[in-house]
Amino acid sequence: MATEDIGKKIYIGIDLDTDAVMVSYAYGTAIGNRGQIREPETVSPLAGSEIFAIPLAICLKNDGGWAYGEEARRVAKAGLGVTQERLLERALRGEQVQMGEKLYAVTELLAMFLKKMVTMAGRLGPASRLSQLVITTKTLNVAMIQLLKECESLMQLPKGCVHFMDYKESFFYYGSNQPPEFSTHDMVLFSYDGNRLQFWCLEKEKRSVPQLLSIREETYNASREQADEIFARIIPESFGKRIVSTVYLVGDGFEGNWMQHSLKLLCQGRRVFLGKNLFSKGACYAAMRLDDKTGFGYVYIGEHEIKSNISLKVYERGNLQFYTLISAGIPWYEAAESCEVIIDGTPTIDFWIQYPNSREARIETIELDTLPERENRTTRIRIEATPVSDHEVQFALTDVGLGELVPGSGKKWEYTLQL
């Protein structure tokens, strides 16, 4: 390990599934030479192996210490402690468990487990400091977001370094950070578990700046008995007329040697990869991009992302320009923003709503009725924008005044904007 790497940042991505996690990490600067991003590595509980799944289990040992993952299972099997497993689904249900002399919320145990994964990844490289942590899950509904925020608070990591996303967004970050020869055209992911085959296609809107990427999704029933025949039929159906550069296969369903005809179809002019740690690596790529101030060039619009830019038309240093308050492509649960403006002219505030790939804008006007009469440009308004979903933003506006010269009245206005 080079001496110059010591003390640099570490970026961590955690794939949090129902009964196991995978952890990928990278350290050093986010962006390497020539603008290329570093390739994440994935933690293996068995040194030198490609077994990446770490059981979501935690054990309170009889001596008062804690064990995690496979070690937790071994300790419990030896009768040397009490183990709790499947922490994610039980935390979502709000369960509590007695361990030793203390009653724990399972959410506390999940937070302890995640904190251990962070510290474990940090020890694999040089002495470093956590820059960004991204946790990715299969689904990211309101209950999951609330649970992960509780875990974030309990983990007591540096403020602002923890982020959440679903598997689709992890796929976006993984695919959009691959070498150009992999990403010339669309990228496809097939996930096969049980009898359910899921198809995602990462599609590019090439005429937009920055380039918009979205995921087209299809779900198919695919029994294991006729998997090769069914998959061979699904491939051309799902691709349609799109040109696909690269295909990724994830999920236990692709294990074994059953792909005979279907694999030949997939490999016709395409690169095909089979792996299990794509989502944790995608989360790690996201962590690095979140720390990259040079600009990414891509914007992902998924089901959790704000779909439009919300801007104010303002004068700054004598120049009329747009100030973006809420940016498209930001997850709604991370997009809360605030600013202060001075009213020039009529007591109204105009919000400009615009899709990233459109030149047209919609204007929503808030009238500040009952605002005290003052000289022009002596009224300062604080604007607080809080998205409550990907298509709804709540605004709170407050008359804060201009200090002792023009005291604020404290009047407030509330407005809900539908995107």
C-alpha positions as CSV (number, residue, x, y, z in Angstrom):
1,M,0.0,0.0,0.0
2,A,1.4,3.4,-1.0
3,T,2.3,5.7,1.8
4,E,0.3,8.5,0.2
5,D,-2.9,6.6,0.6
6,I,-2.7,6.6,4.4
7,G,-5.2,8.8,6.0
8,K,-7.3,9.3,2.9
9,K,-11.1,9.0,2.7
10,I,-13.0,5.7,2.5
11,Y,-16.2,5.2,0.6
12,I,-18.6,2.3,1.6
13,G,-21.6,0.8,-0.1
14,I,-23.8,-1.7,1.9
15,D,-26.3,-4.0,0.2
16,L,-28.8,-4.6,3.0
17,D,-31.0,-7.6,2.1
18,T,-33.5,-9.6,4.3
19,D,-31.0,-12.1,5.7
20,A,-27.6,-10.9,4.6
21,V,-25.5,-7.9,3.7
22,M,-22.6,-7.3,1.2
23,V,-20.1,-4.6,1.8
24,S,-18.0,-2.8,-0.9
25,Y,-15.4,-0.1,-0.3
26,A,-12.9,2.1,-1.9
27,Y,-10.4,4.5,-0.4
28,G,-8.3,7.4,-1.6
29,T,-9.7,10.3,-3.7
30,A,-13.1,9.8,-5.3
31,I,-11.9,10.4,-8.8
32,G,-8.5,9.1,-10.0
33,N,-6.3,10.1,-12.9
34,R,-8.0,11.2,-16.1
35,G,-11.3,11.5,-14.4
36,Q,-11.7,7.8,-13.9
37,I,-13.4,6.5,-10.8
38,R,-11.8,3.8,-8.6
39,E,-13.0,0.3,-8.8
40,P,-14.6,-0.8,-5.4
41,E,-13.6,-4.0,-3.6
42,T,-16.0,-6.3,-1.8
43,V,-15.5,-7.7,1.7
44,S,-15.4,-11.4,1.9
45,P,-15.9,-13.1,5.3
46,L,-13.6,-15.9,4.1
47,A,-10.2,-14.5,3.0
48,G,-9.4,-15.1,-0.7
49,S,-12.9,-16.4,-1.6
50,E,-15.7,-14.8,-3.6
51,I,-18.3,-15.5,-0.9
52,F,-19.5,-12.0,-0.2
53,A,-22.8,-12.5,1.8
54,I,-22.5,-11.8,5.5
55,P,-25.4,-13.2,7.5
56,L,-27.6,-10.5,9.1
57,A,-27.0,-11.9,12.6
58,I,-25.8,-10.5,15.9
59,C,-24.9,-12.4,19.1
60,L,-24.5,-11.2,22.7
61,K,-21.8,-13.6,24.0
62,N,-21.8,-14.9,27.5
63,D,-18.7,-12.8,28.4
64,G,-20.6,-9.6,27.4
65,G,-19.0,-9.1,24.0
66,W,-20.7,-9.1,20.6
67,A,-20.2,-11.2,17.5
68,Y,-21.5,-10.6,14.0
69,G,-22.3,-12.6,10.9
70,E,-21.0,-16.2,10.7
71,E,-19.2,-15.7,13.9
72,A,-22.5,-14.9,15.7
73,R,-23.9,-18.2,14.4
74,R,-20.8,-20.2,15.5
75,V,-20.9,-18.7,19.0
76,A,-24.6,-19.5,19.4
77,K,-24.2,-23.0,18.1
78,A,-21.5,-23.6,20.7
79,G,-23.9,-22.4,23.4
80,L,-21.7,-19.4,24.2
81,G,-24.3,-16.6,23.5
82,V,-27.7,-15.6,22.3
83,T,-28.1,-14.7,18.6
84,Q,-30.7,-12.7,16.7
85,E,-31.1,-13.0,12.9
86,R,-33.2,-11.5,10.1
87,L,-32.8,-8.1,11.7
88,L,-34.1,-6.0,8.9
89,E,-37.6,-7.4,8.6
90,R,-38.0,-7.6,12.4
91,A,-36.8,-4.0,12.8
92,L,-39.5,-3.0,10.3
93,R,-42.1,-4.7,12.5
94,G,-40.8,-2.8,15.5
95,E,-39.9,-5.9,17.5
96,Q,-38.0,-5.9,20.8
97,V,-35.9,-8.8,22.2
98,Q,-34.4,-9.6,25.6
99,M,-30.7,-10.1,25.4
100,G,-28.9,-10.6,28.7
101,E,-30.3,-8.2,31.2
102,K,-31.4,-5.6,28.6
103,L,-34.4,-5.3,26.4
104,Y,-33.3,-4.1,22.9
105,A,-35.3,-2.7,20.0
106,V,-34.3,-4.8,17.0
107,T,-33.6,-1.4,15.3
108,E,-30.8,-0.9,17.8
109,L,-29.3,-4.3,17.0
110,L,-29.5,-3.5,13.2
111,A,-27.7,-0.2,13.8
112,M,-25.0,-2.0,15.8
113,F,-24.6,-4.5,13.0
114,L,-24.3,-1.8,10.3
115,K,-21.8,0.2,12.3
116,K,-19.7,-3.0,12.6
117,M,-19.8,-3.4,8.8
118,V,-18.5,0.2,8.4
119,T,-15.7,-0.3,10.9
120,M,-14.8,-3.7,9.4
121,A,-14.5,-2.2,5.9
122,G,-12.4,0.7,7.3
123,R,-9.8,-1.7,8.7
124,L,-9.2,-3.4,5.4
125,G,-7.4,-0.5,3.8
126,P,-5.0,2.1,5.2
127,A,-5.9,4.3,8.2
128,S,-8.7,6.4,6.8
129,R,-11.8,8.5,7.6
130,L,-15.3,7.7,6.4
131,S,-16.4,10.2,3.7
132,Q,-19.7,8.7,2.4
133,L,-21.7,5.6,3.2
134,V,-24.6,4.5,0.9
135,I,-27.0,1.8,2.1
136,T,-29.0,0.1,-0.7
137,T,-32.1,-2.0,-0.3
138,K,-34.5,-3.9,-2.6
139,T,-37.4,-1.6,-1.9
140,L,-37.3,1.9,-0.4
141,N,-40.7,2.8,0.9
142,V,-41.6,5.3,3.6
143,A,-41.3,2.7,6.4
144,M,-37.8,1.6,5.2
145,I,-36.6,5.2,4.9
146,Q,-37.8,5.9,8.5
147,L,-36.0,2.8,9.8
148,L,-32.8,3.6,8.0
149,K,-32.9,7.2,9.4
150,E,-33.3,5.8,12.9
151,C,-30.3,3.5,12.3
152,E,-28.3,6.5,11.0
153,S,-29.0,8.4,14.2
154,L,-28.0,5.4,16.4
155,M,-24.8,4.8,14.4
156,Q,-23.5,8.3,15.3
157,L,-21.5,8.7,12.1
158,P,-20.3,12.1,10.8
159,K,-23.3,14.2,9.9
160,G,-24.3,14.2,6.2
161,C,-22.3,11.1,5.2
162,V,-25.1,8.5,5.2
163,H,-27.4,8.1,2.2
164,F,-30.0,5.5,1.1
165,M,-31.1,4.2,-2.3
166,D,-32.9,1.2,-3.8
167,Y,-31.4,-1.5,-6.0
168,K,-32.4,0.3,-9.2
169,E,-30.4,3.4,-8.4
170,S,-27.5,1.2,-7.4
171,F,-27.6,-0.4,-10.8
172,F,-27.6,3.1,-12.4
173,Y,-24.5,4.1,-10.5
174,Y,-22.8,0.8,-11.3
175,G,-23.6,0.9,-15.0
176,S,-22.9,4.6,-15.5
177,N,-19.4,4.2,-14.0
178,Q,-18.3,1.4,-16.2
179,P,-15.6,1.9,-19.0
180,P,-16.9,3.4,-22.3
181,E,-16.7,0.1,-24.1
182,F,-19.3,-1.4,-21.7
183,S,-21.7,1.6,-21.8
184,T,-21.7,2.7,-25.4
185,H,-25.4,1.7,-25.7
186,D,-28.0,0.5,-23.1
187,M,-27.2,-1.8,-20.2
188,V,-29.4,-4.6,-19.0
189,L,-29.8,-6.4,-15.8
190,F,-31.7,-9.7,-15.2
191,S,-32.4,-10.7,-11.6
192,Y,-33.6,-14.3,-11.1
193,D,-34.9,-15.6,-7.8
194,G,-37.5,-18.2,-7.2
195,N,-39.7,-18.3,-10.3
196,R,-39.5,-14.6,-10.8
197,L,-37.3,-13.1,-13.5
198,Q,-36.9,-9.3,-13.4
199,F,-35.6,-7.2,-16.3
200,W,-34.1,-3.7,-16.0
201,C,-32.8,-1.7,-18.9
202,L,-30.7,1.4,-18.2
203,E,-31.7,3.7,-21.0
204,K,-30.1,7.0,-22.1
205,E,-31.7,10.2,-23.2
206,K,-28.8,11.2,-25.4
207,R,-30.1,14.7,-26.4
208,S,-30.3,16.0,-22.8
209,V,-27.5,17.8,-20.9
210,P,-26.8,16.5,-18.4
211,Q,-27.7,13.1,-19.9
212,L,-30.8,11.6,-18.3
213,L,-30.9,7.9,-17.5
214,S,-33.9,6.0,-16.5
215,I,-34.7,2.3,-16.0
216,R,-37.4,0.4,-17.9
217,E,-38.7,-2.6,-16.0
218,E,-40.4,-5.8,-16.9
219,T,-41.3,-8.9,-14.7
220,Y,-41.7,-12.4,-16.0
221,N,-42.7,-15.8,-14.6
222,A,-39.9,-18.3,-15.3
223,S,-40.2,-21.8,-13.8
224,R,-36.9,-23.6,-13.1
225,E,-38.0,-26.6,-15.1
226,Q,-38.1,-24.8,-18.4
227,A,-35.8,-21.8,-17.5
228,D,-33.5,-22.1,-20.6
229,E,-36.4,-22.2,-23.0
230,I,-38.3,-19.4,-21.3
231,F,-35.2,-17.1,-20.9
232,A,-34.3,-17.6,-24.6
233,R,-37.8,-16.3,-25.5
234,I,-37.7,-13.4,-23.0
235,I,-34.4,-12.0,-24.2
236,P,-35.4,-10.7,-27.7
237,E,-38.8,-9.7,-26.3
238,S,-37.4,-7.6,-23.5
239,F,-34.6,-6.0,-25.6
240,G,-37.0,-4.9,-28.4
241,K,-35.2,-2.7,-30.8
242,R,-32.8,-1.2,-28.3
243,I,-29.1,-1.8,-28.8
244,V,-27.6,-3.4,-25.7
245,S,-23.9,-3.3,-24.9
246,T,-23.7,-5.2,-21.6
247,V,-25.8,-7.7,-19.7
248,Y,-25.6,-8.4,-16.0
249,L,-27.1,-11.5,-14.4
250,V,-27.7,-11.5,-10.6
251,G,-29.6,-13.8,-8.3
252,D,-29.5,-17.4,-7.2
253,G,-31.6,-18.5,-10.1
254,F,-28.6,-18.2,-12.5
255,E,-26.5,-20.7,-10.6
256,G,-25.9,-24.0,-12.3
257,N,-25.3,-24.8,-15.9
258,W,-28.8,-24.6,-17.3
259,M,-28.2,-21.7,-19.7
260,Q,-27.4,-23.4,-23.0
261,H,-29.4,-21.8,-25.7
262,S,-30.2,-18.5,-23.8
263,L,-26.5,-17.8,-23.0
264,K,-25.6,-18.0,-26.7
265,L,-28.3,-15.5,-27.5
266,L,-27.1,-13.1,-24.8
267,C,-23.5,-13.2,-25.9
268,Q,-24.3,-12.2,-29.5
269,G,-22.3,-8.9,-29.8
270,R,-22.7,-8.2,-26.0
271,R,-20.6,-8.6,-22.9
272,V,-22.3,-10.7,-20.2
273,F,-21.4,-10.8,-16.6
274,L,-22.6,-13.0,-13.7
275,G,-22.1,-11.7,-10.2
276,K,-23.7,-11.1,-6.8
277,N,-22.1,-8.0,-5.5
278,L,-23.3,-5.5,-8.1
279,F,-25.6,-3.6,-5.8
280,S,-23.0,-3.1,-3.0
281,K,-20.5,-1.9,-5.7
282,G,-23.1,0.4,-7.2
283,A,-23.7,1.9,-3.7
284,C,-20.0,2.4,-3.3
285,Y,-19.8,4.1,-6.7
286,A,-22.6,6.3,-5.5
287,A,-20.7,7.2,-2.4
288,M,-17.7,8.3,-4.5
289,R,-19.9,10.3,-6.8
290,L,-21.6,12.1,-3.9
291,D,-18.1,13.3,-2.9
292,D,-17.2,14.3,-6.5
293,K,-17.5,18.1,-7.0
294,T,-16.4,18.0,-10.7
295,G,-19.8,17.0,-12.1
296,F,-21.0,13.6,-13.1
297,G,-22.6,14.3,-16.5
298,Y,-25.6,11.9,-15.7
299,V,-28.9,12.4,-13.9
300,Y,-30.9,9.4,-12.8
301,I,-34.7,9.8,-12.7
302,G,-36.3,6.9,-10.8
303,E,-39.4,6.5,-8.7
304,H,-37.9,8.2,-5.6
305,E,-36.2,11.1,-7.4
306,I,-37.6,14.6,-7.8
307,K,-38.7,14.9,-11.4
308,S,-38.4,18.6,-12.0
309,N,-36.1,21.5,-11.1
310,I,-37.7,24.1,-8.9
311,S,-36.1,27.5,-9.3
312,L,-36.5,31.2,-8.3
313,K,-35.7,34.1,-10.7
314,V,-33.4,36.4,-8.7
315,Y,-31.0,39.2,-9.1
316,E,-27.6,38.4,-7.8
317,R,-24.8,41.1,-8.1
318,G,-27.0,43.0,-10.5
319,N,-27.5,40.0,-12.9
320,L,-30.9,38.3,-13.4
321,Q,-30.5,34.6,-13.1
322,F,-32.2,31.4,-12.0
323,Y,-31.4,30.0,-8.5
324,T,-32.2,26.3,-8.3
325,L,-33.8,25.5,-5.0
326,I,-34.7,21.8,-5.6
327,S,-32.8,19.8,-8.3
328,A,-34.3,17.0,-10.4
329,G,-32.6,13.7,-9.8
330,I,-32.2,14.2,-6.0
331,P,-34.1,11.6,-3.8
332,W,-37.1,13.4,-2.3
333,Y,-36.1,12.4,1.2
334,E,-32.8,14.2,0.9
335,A,-33.9,17.2,-1.1
336,A,-35.1,19.6,1.6
337,E,-33.5,23.1,1.1
338,S,-34.0,26.6,2.3
339,C,-32.9,30.1,1.2
340,E,-33.7,33.8,1.9
341,V,-34.8,36.3,-0.6
342,I,-35.6,40.1,-0.6
343,I,-38.9,41.0,-2.3
344,D,-38.6,43.5,-5.2
345,G,-41.9,44.8,-6.4
346,T,-45.2,43.1,-5.7
347,P,-45.4,40.8,-2.6
348,T,-45.4,37.6,-4.5
349,I,-42.9,34.7,-5.1
350,D,-42.7,32.8,-8.4
351,F,-41.5,29.2,-8.5
352,W,-40.4,28.0,-11.9
353,I,-40.9,24.3,-12.4
354,Q,-39.1,22.7,-15.3
355,Y,-38.2,19.2,-16.5
356,P,-34.5,18.7,-17.1
357,N,-34.9,17.8,-20.8
358,S,-37.5,20.5,-21.5
359,R,-37.3,24.2,-22.4
360,E,-40.8,24.9,-21.2
361,A,-41.4,26.0,-17.6
362,R,-44.5,26.2,-15.4
363,I,-44.8,29.1,-13.0
364,E,-46.5,28.7,-9.6
365,T,-47.1,32.0,-7.8
366,I,-47.5,32.4,-4.0
367,E,-49.1,35.7,-2.9
368,L,-47.9,37.0,0.4
369,D,-51.2,38.4,1.6
370,T,-51.3,40.4,4.9
371,L,-47.6,41.2,4.5
372,P,-46.9,44.5,6.2
373,E,-46.4,47.5,3.9
374,R,-42.8,48.6,3.6
375,E,-40.5,50.3,1.3
376,N,-39.4,48.3,-1.7
377,R,-36.5,45.8,-1.1
378,T,-36.9,46.0,2.7
379,T,-38.8,42.7,3.1
380,R,-36.8,39.5,3.6
381,I,-38.5,36.1,3.3
382,R,-37.1,32.8,4.4
383,I,-38.2,29.9,2.1
384,E,-38.1,26.4,3.4
385,A,-38.8,23.6,0.9
386,T,-39.6,20.1,2.2
387,P,-40.5,17.4,-0.3
388,V,-42.9,14.8,1.1
389,S,-42.8,12.5,-2.0
390,D,-41.2,12.6,-5.5
391,H,-44.1,14.7,-6.8
392,E,-45.1,16.9,-3.9
393,V,-43.2,19.7,-2.1
394,Q,-44.4,21.6,1.0
395,F,-43.2,25.2,1.3
396,A,-43.1,27.3,4.5
397,L,-42.4,31.0,4.0
398,T,-41.6,33.4,6.9
399,D,-41.2,37.2,7.1
400,V,-37.9,37.5,8.9
401,G,-37.2,41.2,8.3
402,L,-33.9,43.0,7.9
403,G,-32.5,42.9,11.4
404,E,-33.1,45.9,13.7
405,L,-33.6,48.3,10.7
406,V,-36.8,46.4,9.6
407,P,-38.0,43.9,12.2
408,G,-39.7,40.8,10.8
409,S,-43.4,40.4,11.5
410,G,-43.0,36.6,11.9
411,K,-46.0,36.0,9.5
412,K,-46.0,32.6,7.9
413,W,-47.4,31.2,4.7
414,E,-47.7,27.5,3.7
415,Y,-48.1,26.1,0.3
416,T,-48.1,22.7,-1.3
417,L,-46.7,22.3,-4.8
418,Q,-47.6,19.4,-7.0
419,L,-44.9,18.6,-9.5
